[in-house]
Amino acid sequence: MLRLLLALFIIVPAIEITFMITLGHLIGGWTTFALILLSGFLGVYFAKREGQKVWAYARYEWSQGQLPAQHLLDGICIFLGGILLITPGFVTDIFGFLLVFPFTRPIFKALLFTLIQKQIRSGRIGFFRK
């Protein structure tokens, strides 16, 4: 896992910088800069809006005595998407928007659910009861 994170911290910025330089040559430096700022502000707006919706749904389910498991997965996806959206770059913004928007989020929720199930089965995640 540490190797994967290390690779991501090296490869993703290299891809982002390459893409920004290429786009800067095509549409201009100031336009590229403006697009980066615009995507960041829009990303924060959408992440906040979707996060508030999911939080309201989760609170409602909790008040009804139900475990809001699906909304917790939504919240994790929105949180990760928000982090990607405030990170400068277009590739991370694309993945961030995919995680935040409600019509593309189920794909990532299914992947996240599968990952959590694998971690529980392998014993890396455990639950303790009193």
C-alpha positions in Angstrom: 0.0 0.0 0.0 2.9 2.3 0.8 4.4 1.7 -2.6 1.1 2.5 -4.3 0.8 5.8 -2.4 4.4 6.7 -3.2 3.8 6.0 -6.9 0.6 8.1 -6.9 2.4 11.0 -5.2 5.1 10.9 -8.0 3.0 9.9 -11.0 -0.1 12.1 -10.5 1.7 15.4 -10.2 3.9 14.6 -13.2 0.8 13.9 -15.3 -0.9 17.1 -14.0 2.1 19.3 -14.8 2.5 17.8 -18.2 -1.2 18.3 -19.0 -1.1 21.9 -17.7 1.9 22.8 -19.7 0.4 21.3 -22.8 -2.9 23.0 -22.3 -1.1 26.2 -21.5 0.6 26.1 -24.9 -2.7 25.4 -26.6 -5.0 27.9 -25.0 -2.6 30.2 -23.2 -1.2 30.5 -19.7 -3.8 32.9 -18.2 -6.7 30.9 -19.6 -5.3 27.7 -18.1 -4.8 29.5 -14.8 -8.4 30.8 -14.9 -9.7 27.3 -15.7 -7.8 25.8 -12.7 -9.3 28.5 -10.4 -12.8 28.0 -11.9 -12.7 24.2 -11.5 -11.6 24.6 -7.9 -14.4 27.0 -7.0 -17.0 25.0 -8.8 -15.7 21.8 -7.1 -15.9 23.3 -3.6 -19.4 24.5 -4.4 -20.6 21.1 -5.7 -18.9 19.1 -2.9 -20.4 21.3 -0.2 -23.9 21.1 -1.8 -23.8 17.3 -2.2 -22.3 16.8 1.2 -25.1 18.8 2.8 -27.7 16.7 1.0 -26.1 13.4 2.0 -25.7 14.6 5.6 -29.4 15.5 5.7 -30.4 12.1 4.3 -28.1 10.3 6.8 -29.5 12.2 9.7 -33.0 11.4 8.7 -32.2 7.7 8.4 -30.4 7.7 11.7 -33.4 9.4 13.4 -35.6 6.6 12.0 -33.4 4.0 13.7 -31.7 2.9 10.5 -28.0 2.7 9.8 -27.2 5.1 7.0 -24.6 2.8 5.4 -25.2 4.0 1.8 -25.1 7.6 2.8 -21.8 7.0 4.6 -20.3 5.6 1.4 -21.7 8.7 -0.4 -20.0 10.9 2.2 -16.7 9.2 1.8 -16.9 9.6 -2.0 -17.8 13.2 -1.7 -15.0 13.8 0.8 -12.4 12.2 -1.5 -13.9 14.1 -4.5 -13.7 17.4 -2.6 -10.0 16.7 -1.9 -9.3 16.0 -5.5 -11.2 19.1 -6.6 -9.2 21.5 -4.5 -6.0 19.9 -5.7 -4.8 22.0 -8.6 -4.9 20.1 -11.9 -7.3 18.9 -14.5 -6.9 15.2 -14.2 -7.7 15.2 -10.4 -10.6 17.6 -11.1 -12.1 15.1 -13.6 -12.0 12.3 -11.0 -13.2 14.7 -8.3 -16.2 15.7 -10.3 -17.0 12.0 -11.0 -16.9 11.3 -7.3 -19.0 14.3 -6.3 -21.8 14.2 -9.0 -24.7 11.9 -7.9 -25.1 10.2 -11.3 -21.5 8.9 -11.5 -20.9 8.3 -7.8 -22.6 4.8 -7.6 -19.7 3.4 -9.7 -17.2 4.5 -7.1 -19.5 3.5 -4.2 -19.6 0.0 -5.6 -15.7 0.0 -5.8 -15.4 1.4 -2.3 -17.9 -1.2 -0.9 -15.9 -4.0 -2.6 -12.7 -2.7 -1.2 -14.1 -2.4 2.3 -15.5 -6.0 2.1 -12.1 -7.3 1.0 -10.4 -5.5 3.9 -12.9 -6.9 6.4 -12.6 -10.5 5.1 -8.8 -10.3 5.2 -9.0 -9.1 8.9 -7.4 -5.7 8.3 -10.6 -4.0 9.4 -12.4 -5.3 12.5 -15.4 -4.5 14.6 -15.4 -4.7 18.3 -18.6 -5.1 20.4 -19.0 -4.5 24.1 
